[in-house]
Every structure is written in structure tokens, then in C-alpha cells.
Amino acid sequence: MGGDHGPSVTIPAALAFLKHEPNADLILVGLEDQVRAELKKHHADNTPRLTVKHAAEVVAMDDPIEVALRRKKDSSMRVAIELVKDGSADVCVSAGNTGALMAISRYVLKTMADVDRPAICSILPNQKGGPTYMLDLGANVDCEPHHLHQFAIMGAVLFEAMEKRRPSIGLLNVGTEEIKGNEVVKATAPLLRADHERGVLNFHGNVEGNDIFKGTVDVVVCDGFVGNVTLKAIEGLSRFVKATLLETTISKLGALLARKSLKKLNPEAYNGAGLLGLKGLVFKSHGGANAFAFEWAIKRAYNAAQYNVQEQLSAMIAELMPRSPDQEAPGSTIQQG
């Protein structure tokens, strides 16, 4: 029900996904009358491997987190996440309000042991033809060094689970020199270097914004403020380049010749970000996603479930995750909102 378009996008995407994945089952969670009406438009009333789960409320894109969490207890978002908690579903996919999705996911599923804050991780293309995983992309605007340290571990675990090889990790900074950056970034680097020396992580060092697309490293770590601004700038640039190339006849010819390269920059094909650090799999689609993009989000979520990412995250995080300063303090308590 979420995102800018709701069932008019999510349902065609779901139907297209089922055609390509014969072993998948989908549960559509939302206002049942609206969901079934949209299914009827696509002549898909009785589609095999697809069920409808009624939820009486919808979290609006502009709903405050408190409203979504405390007042709308029968929202489609809440019901979908509870299906993951009780084992009825392996993974939840939503295009809805990001803040609400994170808050409800934390409340219902809880965070993994030793994880202070979940992070949003997505992938971007690079010049080497592979993916660059990047986190955090907006869940945590203000971070401490141990948060970035945890993000690096979670990103490394996800990459290894999905790509089947050990990743290199870069810390996003304004320069590659160790003396560059703010105090949080400078304090994070020694934590990652210590892990590298122990053989726990493959830490490359500081990287700059242009390294994201060079493929200098496999996983780029930053706080949610920097990550979200970077992601939105990339999306805007991609659309600007495509629109500009199509303005004139000559540009159209150039666009045709550059078609393969433009496909690599298409943000729709990289839709679907994992919320890492929770006791259950949740994936976030861009709110403005079209059916093609939302289908990609479902594919990424499905692959994560297929590759047992949750089990691998749980095991490796338990082994690698250092205790945060708050957890180490004697007699301290941790309050999760």
C-alpha cells in the first residue's frame, strides 16, 4: 500500500516477479478490497502462489513515526513485518515511509545481539562490472565511531553472503589521507585497521566519492546523512544525463550508442535496500519506484532469503561484532526506541 503509487505499482511488480520465479510465494498485505480490485484489473484474481492478507490501516508517507508505531497497529506495514516475525514470511518488502518502516521493524523484530542500530544497505554499479555495496543510506543521521564500525561488519557479511567472496571495505571520506575527515571518521579508521590486522575484515582505508563508481572497494561505509545525500545525488544525475541526451537528434544518436552504459546507471535496476541488523529480513524500495523498479526490490529480497542471509548475518555478527561502549559500561542499560 505504500510508496507514491501503492497497488497500481506494487501489484503489477508482484505478478511479473512470480512469472520469473516459479518457486516463490507472495503475500500481498493491505486493504483487501483495493488489493483484489487491482488484481482483477490484471485478470489475476486467482493467481497461484499469491495470497492476500487484510490490514485495516495504511501508513502514509508523511505520517510521523509515533503515529505509525503507536496508533496504526493494524497497518499493512506492521502486519507484513509481523508475518516475518512469526515465520509466515521469510522477508518483507515495502515502498512506504522509511522512518516508519525502520521504527516498526526495530519494535517488532528487535535488533540482533550487539547491534546498536540497524543500517540501510543498497548496491550501486561500478566500472569493474560488479556491485558496490553502500551503507548507511539514511537510517542513522548522527553516528559514533562504533556505529560505523558495526556498519562495516554488517556490510561485509551481506556482501560475502550475496556475492560469495570476501569484500574489501572503504571508509567514505573527503580524502584518502589518514589526517582527513571529521572526528568520527578519523576515530573509526583505527577500529577498522585493527580488524584488518587481526584478519577479521579486509579494510582498504579511506575512499572518496569517486571511488564508489570506480569499484575501488566492494563495501563503502558512511553515516546515514552522507549516504542518503550521495544516493539522491546519484539518482538525480542519472535521470539528468538520460533526459539531456534525449533533447536533440544528435543527442538521441549519442544516447542510442551509449545505451548499454546508461542501463548500468539506471537507478531502477538497483532498487531494493536491506535493513541490516534486525532479527528478520526487511527490504526497502524507493517510494517513487515504478513497477520495474519495485520488481527488482522483490528480487533482491527473495535472493537474500534464498541465500540464507539472515542466518549468516546472525552467526557472523555474533562472532565479529565488538561490544559498544554503552554495552561495556558496568550497570548500563540500553533503551531502544
C-alpha positions as CSV (number, residue, x, y, z in Angstrom):
1,M,0.0,0.0,0.0
2,G,3.0,2.3,0.5
3,G,5.1,4.5,-1.8
4,D,3.9,7.2,-4.1
5,H,1.7,4.8,-6.1
6,G,0.6,1.9,-3.9
7,P,-1.1,-1.1,-5.5
8,S,-1.0,0.3,-9.0
9,V,2.7,-0.3,-9.0
10,T,3.3,-3.0,-6.3
11,I,0.8,-5.5,-7.7
12,P,2.0,-5.5,-11.4
13,A,5.5,-5.8,-10.0
14,A,4.4,-8.8,-7.8
15,L,2.8,-10.5,-10.8
16,A,5.8,-10.0,-13.0
17,F,8.1,-11.4,-10.3
18,L,6.0,-14.5,-9.9
19,K,6.3,-15.2,-13.6
20,H,10.1,-15.2,-13.3
21,E,10.4,-17.1,-10.0
22,P,8.4,-20.3,-10.1
23,N,9.4,-21.3,-6.6
24,A,8.4,-18.1,-4.9
25,D,5.2,-17.4,-2.9
26,L,3.9,-13.9,-2.3
27,I,1.6,-12.5,0.4
28,L,0.1,-9.1,-0.6
29,V,-0.7,-7.2,2.6
30,G,-3.1,-4.3,2.6
31,L,-6.7,-3.1,2.3
32,E,-8.2,-6.2,0.8
33,D,-10.8,-4.6,-1.3
34,Q,-8.3,-2.3,-3.0
35,V,-5.8,-5.2,-3.5
36,R,-8.3,-7.5,-5.0
37,A,-9.7,-4.8,-7.3
38,E,-6.2,-4.2,-8.6
39,L,-5.7,-7.9,-9.1
40,K,-8.9,-8.0,-11.1
41,K,-7.7,-5.3,-13.4
42,H,-4.8,-7.6,-14.3
43,H,-7.0,-10.7,-14.6
44,A,-5.1,-12.2,-11.7
45,D,-7.9,-12.8,-9.2
46,N,-6.9,-16.5,-8.7
47,T,-3.1,-16.3,-9.3
48,P,-1.4,-19.4,-7.9
49,R,1.3,-18.8,-5.2
50,L,-0.3,-15.5,-4.3
51,T,-2.4,-14.8,-1.2
52,V,-4.0,-11.6,0.2
53,K,-3.7,-10.6,3.9
54,H,-6.0,-7.9,5.0
55,A,-4.7,-4.9,7.0
56,A,-7.2,-2.2,8.0
57,E,-4.8,0.7,8.1
58,V,-2.1,2.3,5.9
59,V,0.9,4.3,7.0
60,A,1.0,7.5,4.9
61,M,4.3,8.7,3.5
62,D,4.0,11.8,5.7
63,D,2.9,10.1,8.9
64,P,5.1,10.9,11.9
65,I,6.8,7.8,13.3
66,E,4.8,8.0,16.5
67,V,1.5,7.7,14.6
68,A,2.8,4.8,12.5
69,L,4.2,3.0,15.6
70,R,1.7,3.7,18.3
71,R,-1.6,4.4,16.6
72,K,-1.7,2.4,13.4
73,K,-1.2,-1.1,14.9
74,D,-3.1,-2.8,12.1
75,S,-1.3,-1.1,9.2
76,S,-0.1,-3.0,6.2
77,M,3.5,-2.3,7.1
78,R,3.1,-3.6,10.7
79,V,1.2,-6.7,9.6
80,A,3.8,-7.5,6.9
81,I,6.6,-7.3,9.4
82,E,4.7,-9.4,12.0
83,L,4.4,-12.1,9.3
84,V,8.2,-12.2,9.2
85,K,8.4,-12.3,13.0
86,D,6.0,-15.3,13.3
87,G,7.7,-17.2,10.4
88,S,4.8,-16.9,7.9
89,A,7.1,-14.9,5.6
90,D,10.8,-15.0,5.1
91,V,11.2,-11.4,4.1
92,C,9.2,-8.2,4.0
93,V,9.4,-5.7,1.1
94,S,7.9,-2.1,1.5
95,A,8.0,1.1,-0.5
96,G,6.5,3.0,2.3
97,N,7.6,5.7,4.8
98,T,11.3,4.9,5.5
99,G,11.3,6.2,9.1
100,A,8.2,4.3,9.9
101,L,9.5,1.1,8.4
102,M,12.7,1.3,10.4
103,A,10.9,2.1,13.6
104,I,8.3,-0.6,13.3
105,S,10.9,-3.2,12.2
106,R,13.0,-2.4,15.2
107,Y,10.0,-2.6,17.5
108,V,8.5,-5.8,16.2
109,L,11.7,-7.7,15.2
110,K,14.2,-6.2,17.6
111,T,17.9,-5.8,16.7
112,M,20.5,-8.6,16.7
113,A,22.6,-9.1,19.8
114,D,25.4,-6.5,20.0
115,V,23.9,-4.4,17.2
116,D,23.1,-0.8,18.4
117,R,21.5,0.5,15.2
118,P,20.2,-1.2,12.0
119,A,21.5,0.3,8.8
120,I,20.2,0.6,5.3
121,C,22.4,-1.0,2.7
122,S,22.0,-0.9,-1.1
123,I,24.1,-1.6,-4.2
124,L,25.4,0.6,-7.0
125,P,27.2,-0.3,-10.2
126,N,30.9,0.2,-10.8
127,Q,33.3,0.4,-13.7
128,K,34.6,-3.1,-13.0
129,G,31.2,-4.6,-13.8
130,G,30.4,-5.6,-10.2
131,P,28.3,-4.2,-7.4
132,T,29.4,-1.6,-4.8
133,Y,27.5,-2.1,-1.5
134,M,27.0,1.1,0.4
135,L,25.7,1.8,3.9
136,D,24.2,3.6,5.8
137,L,21.8,5.2,3.3
138,G,19.6,7.2,5.7
139,A,18.7,5.3,8.8
140,N,21.2,6.9,11.1
141,V,22.0,10.6,10.5
142,D,24.2,11.1,13.6
143,C,26.7,8.3,14.3
144,E,29.6,7.5,16.6
145,P,32.7,5.5,15.6
146,H,31.4,2.2,17.0
147,H,28.3,2.6,14.8
148,L,30.3,2.9,11.6
149,H,32.4,0.0,12.8
150,Q,29.3,-2.1,13.1
151,F,28.0,-1.0,9.7
152,A,31.3,-2.1,8.2
153,I,30.9,-5.6,9.7
154,M,27.2,-5.9,8.6
155,G,28.0,-4.7,5.1
156,A,30.9,-7.2,4.8
157,V,28.7,-10.1,5.9
158,L,25.9,-9.2,3.5
159,F,28.4,-8.8,0.6
160,E,30.0,-12.2,1.3
161,A,26.6,-13.9,1.7
162,M,25.3,-12.5,-1.6
163,E,28.4,-12.3,-3.8
164,K,30.3,-15.4,-2.4
165,R,33.6,-13.7,-1.9
166,R,35.3,-11.7,0.8
167,P,34.9,-8.0,0.3
168,S,37.3,-5.0,0.6
169,I,35.9,-2.2,2.7
170,G,36.4,1.6,2.3
171,L,35.5,4.4,4.8
172,L,34.0,7.3,2.8
173,N,35.9,10.5,3.5
174,V,36.9,13.8,2.0
175,G,40.4,12.4,1.2
176,T,42.3,9.2,1.4
177,E,44.9,10.6,3.8
178,E,44.5,9.4,7.5
179,I,44.5,13.0,8.7
180,K,41.5,13.9,6.6
181,G,37.9,13.9,7.7
182,N,35.8,14.8,10.8
183,E,36.5,13.4,14.2
184,V,34.0,10.5,13.9
185,V,35.6,9.2,10.6
186,K,39.1,9.6,12.0
187,A,38.2,7.7,15.1
188,T,36.5,4.9,13.1
189,A,39.5,4.2,10.8
190,P,41.7,2.7,13.7
191,L,38.9,0.3,14.7
192,L,38.7,-1.0,11.1
193,R,42.5,-1.1,10.8
194,A,42.7,-3.2,14.0
195,D,40.2,-5.7,12.4
196,H,42.2,-5.8,9.3
197,E,45.4,-6.6,11.2
198,R,43.5,-9.4,13.1
199,G,42.3,-10.8,9.7
200,V,38.7,-10.1,10.6
201,L,38.0,-7.5,7.9
202,N,39.7,-6.6,4.6
203,F,40.0,-2.8,5.3
204,H,41.3,-0.8,2.3
205,G,41.3,2.6,4.0
206,N,39.7,5.9,3.3
207,V,37.9,6.3,-0.1
208,E,36.4,9.3,-1.8
209,G,33.1,9.8,-3.5
210,N,34.5,9.0,-7.0
211,D,35.7,5.6,-5.7
212,I,32.1,4.4,-5.4
213,F,31.8,4.0,-9.2
214,K,35.4,3.1,-9.8
215,G,34.9,-0.1,-7.8
216,T,37.9,0.7,-5.7
217,V,36.3,-1.2,-2.8
218,D,33.4,-3.6,-2.5
219,V,31.7,-2.0,0.5
220,V,31.6,1.7,1.2
221,V,30.8,2.8,4.8
222,C,29.4,6.2,5.9
223,D,26.8,7.7,8.2
224,G,23.2,8.0,7.0
225,F,23.3,11.7,6.3
226,V,26.2,11.4,3.9
227,G,24.9,8.2,2.4
228,N,21.4,9.5,1.7
229,V,22.6,12.7,0.2
230,T,25.0,10.8,-2.0
231,L,22.3,8.3,-3.1
232,K,19.8,11.1,-4.0
233,A,22.5,13.0,-5.9
234,I,23.4,9.8,-7.9
235,E,19.7,9.2,-8.8
236,G,19.2,12.8,-9.9
237,L,22.4,12.8,-12.0
238,S,21.4,9.6,-13.7
239,R,18.0,11.0,-14.7
240,F,19.5,14.3,-15.8
241,V,22.0,12.6,-18.1
242,K,19.3,10.5,-19.7
243,A,17.0,13.4,-20.2
244,T,19.7,15.7,-21.6
245,L,20.9,13.1,-24.1
246,L,17.3,12.8,-25.5
247,E,16.8,16.5,-26.0
248,T,18.2,16.7,-29.6
249,T,18.5,14.4,-32.6
250,I,22.3,14.3,-32.2
251,S,21.9,13.6,-28.5
252,K,19.4,10.8,-29.3
253,L,22.1,9.2,-31.5
254,G,24.5,9.5,-28.7
255,A,22.0,8.0,-26.3
256,L,21.5,5.1,-28.6
257,L,25.2,4.5,-28.8
258,A,25.5,4.8,-25.0
259,R,22.5,2.6,-24.3
260,K,24.4,-0.1,-22.5
261,S,26.3,2.3,-20.3
262,L,23.1,4.2,-19.5
263,K,21.5,0.9,-18.4
264,K,24.2,0.5,-15.9
265,L,23.4,3.9,-14.4
266,N,19.6,3.2,-14.3
267,P,18.7,3.5,-10.6
268,E,15.6,1.5,-11.2
269,A,17.7,-1.7,-11.7
270,Y,19.4,-1.1,-8.3
271,N,16.2,-0.6,-6.3
272,G,15.9,-2.5,-3.0
273,A,17.9,-1.8,0.1
274,G,18.3,-4.2,3.1
275,L,17.7,-3.1,6.7
276,L,20.6,-4.8,8.3
277,G,21.0,-5.7,12.0
278,L,17.4,-6.8,12.6
279,K,16.2,-10.3,13.7
280,G,14.4,-10.7,10.4
281,L,14.8,-9.7,6.8
282,V,13.2,-6.4,5.7
283,F,13.9,-4.6,2.3
284,K,13.0,-1.0,1.4
285,S,12.0,0.1,-2.0
286,H,12.3,3.7,-3.2
287,G,9.0,5.4,-2.6
288,G,8.8,6.6,-6.2
289,A,9.6,3.3,-7.7
290,N,7.7,2.1,-10.8
291,A,6.7,-1.5,-11.4
292,F,10.0,-2.4,-13.0
293,A,12.0,-1.0,-10.0
294,F,9.7,-2.5,-7.4
295,E,10.1,-5.9,-9.0
296,W,13.9,-5.5,-8.6
297,A,13.3,-4.8,-4.9
298,I,11.3,-8.0,-4.6
299,K,14.1,-9.9,-6.4
300,R,16.8,-8.7,-4.1
301,A,14.7,-9.6,-1.0
302,Y,14.0,-13.1,-2.5
303,N,17.7,-13.7,-3.2
304,A,18.5,-12.7,0.4
305,A,16.1,-15.2,1.7
306,Q,17.3,-17.9,-0.8
307,Y,21.0,-17.4,0.3
308,N,20.1,-17.6,4.0
309,V,21.5,-14.1,4.5
310,Q,19.7,-13.8,7.9
311,E,21.4,-16.9,9.3
312,Q,24.8,-15.8,8.0
313,L,24.3,-12.4,9.4
314,S,23.3,-13.7,12.8
315,A,26.3,-16.1,13.0
316,M,29.0,-13.8,11.7
317,I,27.8,-10.8,13.7
318,A,27.8,-12.8,16.9
319,E,31.4,-13.8,16.1
320,L,32.8,-10.5,14.8
321,M,30.7,-7.7,16.4
322,P,32.6,-5.8,19.2
323,R,30.6,-4.6,22.1
324,S,29.7,-0.9,22.0
325,P,31.0,1.5,24.7
326,D,27.5,1.7,26.1
327,Q,27.3,-2.1,26.5
328,E,30.7,-2.3,28.1
329,A,29.8,0.2,30.8
330,P,29.0,-1.6,34.1
331,G,25.4,-1.4,35.1
332,S,24.4,0.4,32.0
333,T,21.1,-0.2,30.2
334,I,20.2,0.3,26.5
335,Q,16.9,1.8,25.6
336,Q,15.7,1.1,22.1
337,G,13.0,3.3,20.6
